[in-house]
């Protein structure tokens, strides 16, 4: 069951999409919503104890409680393996 904060996040995301479309910004994608602590630990290690760029600043993310999402802008070909998605 969704709590009030989750409902607000969802509504704000709808507003963001609407305003972006109105401004002519297209190709907006949600790349990650819920994230387990294990996944957060894995991302936190990136750029610190394993190779790659740092992509998060915390071990205590709002993703765990479904109060955050990652958003990307760009053609899907540059974000995902489109062949694998099909």
N, C-alpha and C positions, 0 to 999 in steps of 0.2 A: 504494500500500500504506500502511495506517495504521501510525503508530508508536505506542509505548506511551503517550506523552503524549496523543495524539489519542483513544486508547481510554479513557483516564482522564477526559478531558473529556466524552466521550459518556456514560460511566457516571454521572458526576456530574450531568449534565443529566437523565438518567432519574430519579435520586434526587430532584432538585429538583422535577420534574414530579409524582412520587409524593407527596412531602411537601406540595406545594401543593394537590394534589387532596384529600389527607387533611384539610387545614386548611380545605377548602371554597373554595379559590381556583380559579376557572375562567377560561376564555378566555385562556390563556397561549399566546403565539405566539413562535416563533423568527422574527425579522425579517431577520436577515442572519448568515451564517456566514463562508464564505471571502470575502475582500475583496482585490482586487488592489492593488498600490501606487498605481496610477492612481486607483482609487476612494477609497483612503485619503487621497490628496492632495486630491481633490475635497471630501471631507467635512471635512478639516482647514481648508480655505480658508473654509468656511461660518462666517460670523460674524467672520471676520478680513478677508479680501480680497474676499469676495462676501457678499451679503445673507443674513440668517438667523441663527438662534441657533447658538452653538457646540455641537457635538455630539460632538466628540472632543478629547482633550487631547494626542494624539501623532501623529507621522508614522510611527512604527514600531509598528504594531499586531500583536497576536497573531492577528488575523484572517488575516493573510497566510500563516501556517503552520497554519491550521485549528485553532487552540488557543483560539479565542474565538467567542462568538456573542452577538448582541443579542437580548434578550427583552423583549416588551411584554405588558402585561395590559390587556385591554379587549375590548369587543365588536368583531368584525371590521368592522362598519359604521364605526367611528370610526378604524380603523387603515388600511383599504384601500378602494379603489374596488371594492365587492363586485360591481357590475354588470360591470366589466372582468374580474374573476376568473372569472365564469361564462361 
